[in-house]
Amino acid sequence: MAKKSQSISVQDTTPDTETMRQIAQNNEPEYAEAYRTSYSKKTKKKNLRNAGIGWGLSVAATAYLWFRLIEASEEESW
């Protein structure tokens, strides 16, 4: 079975159903629930981190373009 392709910025916070089925069959129910909870927390952290990186890059790009625009307008006014 092929793995689902996931975007780098947003990941589904629920584990793969096939993986969960195998864990539930081979382990105690408490283990499966702990895995599900852990997976959810881990992917939420990744989503937050990736959103922060995207936000930081957009702020940096906006600042760069803004300063270049100011610099260009100052050169034209002389």
Long-range contacts (C-beta under 8 A, 24 or more apart in sequence): 8-50, 9-47, 9-50, 9-51, 9-54, 10-47, 10-50, 11-43, 11-46, 11-47, 12-43, 13-39, 13-40, 13-43, 13-44, 13-47, 14-39, 14-40, 15-39, 15-40
